[in-house]
Amino acid sequence: MKSLAELQAIRERAKANLDLRKENPNAARVLVGMATCGIAAGARPVLNAFTEEIAKRGLTDSVTVTQTGCIGICQYEPVVEIEVPGEEKVTYVKMTPEKAVKVVNDHLVNKNVVTEYTIGANTK
């Protein structure tokens, strides 16, 4: 950093990033379990896939992606919960980046839960 203007530019970029994180109370929420069990099972690429696909589709105003701690079902990691206002929470298990793209398309865009990836389908 060599000038006050450069410092101001860094401040503005950081502020813009914080504004992106502000949650819209009417937005759908994607919570990715990022405790050590989730990370070990591959949650970080799943989180990145959700973030990238949501940005690519221009859904950042209506969908918030958030990290959370342990969800409590470690044997099903990576675990992702989707909360849509006015609807029942959906828990997706054994997620992969490829499954994340399908969940964004089917669940968040087209309003169809991908039941074969849900906890109910994977505990039978």
C-alpha positions as CSV (number, residue, x, y, z in Angstrom):
1,M,0.0,0.0,0.0
2,K,1.6,3.2,-1.1
3,S,-1.2,5.8,-0.8
4,L,-4.3,6.8,1.1
5,A,-6.3,6.3,-2.2
6,E,-5.1,2.7,-2.3
7,L,-6.2,2.2,1.3
8,Q,-9.6,3.6,0.5
9,A,-10.0,1.3,-2.5
10,I,-9.2,-1.7,-0.2
11,R,-11.7,-0.5,2.3
12,E,-14.4,-0.1,-0.4
13,R,-13.8,-3.7,-1.7
14,A,-14.0,-5.1,1.8
15,K,-17.2,-3.2,2.5
16,A,-18.7,-4.5,-0.8
17,N,-17.9,-8.0,0.2
18,L,-19.6,-7.5,3.6
19,D,-22.7,-6.1,1.9
20,L,-22.9,-9.4,-0.1
21,R,-23.1,-11.3,3.2
22,K,-26.0,-9.4,4.6
23,E,-28.9,-11.7,4.7
24,N,-32.2,-11.0,3.1
25,P,-34.9,-12.3,5.5
26,N,-37.0,-13.4,2.5
27,A,-34.1,-15.3,0.8
28,A,-33.6,-19.0,0.8
29,R,-30.7,-20.2,2.9
30,V,-28.2,-22.9,2.0
31,L,-26.4,-24.1,5.1
32,V,-23.3,-26.3,4.5
33,G,-22.0,-28.2,7.4
34,M,-18.4,-27.2,7.8
35,A,-17.3,-28.9,11.0
36,T,-14.2,-31.1,10.8
37,C,-16.3,-34.1,9.9
38,G,-17.9,-32.2,7.0
39,I,-14.6,-30.8,5.8
40,A,-13.0,-34.2,5.9
41,A,-15.9,-35.6,3.8
42,G,-15.6,-33.0,1.1
43,A,-17.8,-30.1,2.2
44,R,-15.5,-27.3,1.0
45,P,-15.9,-28.2,-2.7
46,V,-19.7,-28.6,-2.1
47,L,-19.8,-25.1,-0.6
48,N,-17.8,-23.7,-3.5
49,A,-20.1,-25.4,-6.0
50,F,-23.2,-23.9,-4.4
51,T,-21.6,-20.5,-4.3
52,E,-20.4,-20.6,-7.9
53,E,-23.7,-22.0,-9.3
54,I,-25.8,-19.5,-7.4
55,A,-23.6,-16.6,-8.6
56,K,-23.6,-17.9,-12.2
57,R,-27.4,-18.0,-12.2
58,G,-27.7,-14.5,-10.7
59,L,-29.5,-15.8,-7.6
60,T,-27.4,-14.0,-5.0
61,D,-30.3,-11.6,-4.1
62,S,-32.7,-14.5,-3.4
63,V,-30.3,-17.2,-2.0
64,T,-27.8,-16.9,0.8
65,V,-25.1,-19.5,1.2
66,T,-23.8,-19.9,4.8
67,Q,-21.4,-22.2,6.6
68,T,-22.5,-23.8,9.8
69,G,-21.0,-26.1,12.3
70,C,-21.8,-29.7,13.0
71,I,-25.3,-30.7,12.0
72,G,-25.0,-33.9,14.0
73,I,-25.3,-36.6,11.4
74,C,-21.6,-37.2,10.6
75,Q,-22.2,-40.5,8.9
76,Y,-24.1,-38.6,6.1
77,E,-21.5,-35.8,5.5
78,P,-21.3,-33.6,3.6
79,V,-24.7,-32.3,4.8
80,V,-26.5,-29.4,3.3
81,E,-29.7,-27.9,4.7
82,I,-32.0,-25.7,2.5
83,E,-34.4,-23.3,4.2
84,V,-36.9,-21.6,2.0
85,P,-39.3,-19.1,3.8
86,G,-42.7,-20.7,4.3
87,E,-41.5,-24.2,3.4
88,E,-40.2,-27.1,5.4
89,K,-36.4,-27.4,5.8
90,V,-34.8,-30.0,3.5
91,T,-31.7,-31.9,4.5
92,Y,-29.5,-33.2,1.7
93,V,-26.8,-35.8,2.6
94,K,-23.7,-37.3,1.0
95,M,-23.4,-34.2,-1.2
96,T,-20.9,-33.7,-4.0
97,P,-20.2,-30.6,-6.2
98,E,-22.2,-32.3,-9.0
99,K,-25.2,-32.9,-6.7
100,A,-25.0,-29.3,-5.6
101,V,-25.4,-28.0,-9.1
102,K,-28.5,-30.3,-9.6
103,V,-30.0,-29.1,-6.2
104,V,-29.5,-25.4,-7.3
105,N,-31.3,-26.1,-10.6
106,D,-34.0,-28.4,-9.4
107,H,-34.7,-27.2,-5.9
108,L,-33.8,-23.5,-5.8
109,V,-34.7,-22.5,-9.3
110,N,-37.5,-25.0,-10.3
111,K,-38.9,-25.6,-6.7
112,N,-38.6,-29.4,-6.9
113,V,-36.9,-31.1,-4.0
114,V,-34.3,-33.7,-5.2
115,T,-35.7,-36.4,-3.0
116,E,-33.0,-39.0,-3.9
117,Y,-30.4,-36.8,-2.2
118,T,-32.4,-36.2,1.0
119,I,-31.8,-37.7,4.4
120,G,-35.1,-39.6,4.1
121,A,-34.0,-41.4,1.0
122,N,-30.6,-42.2,2.4
123,T,-31.6,-43.8,5.7
124,K,-33.8,-46.6,4.4
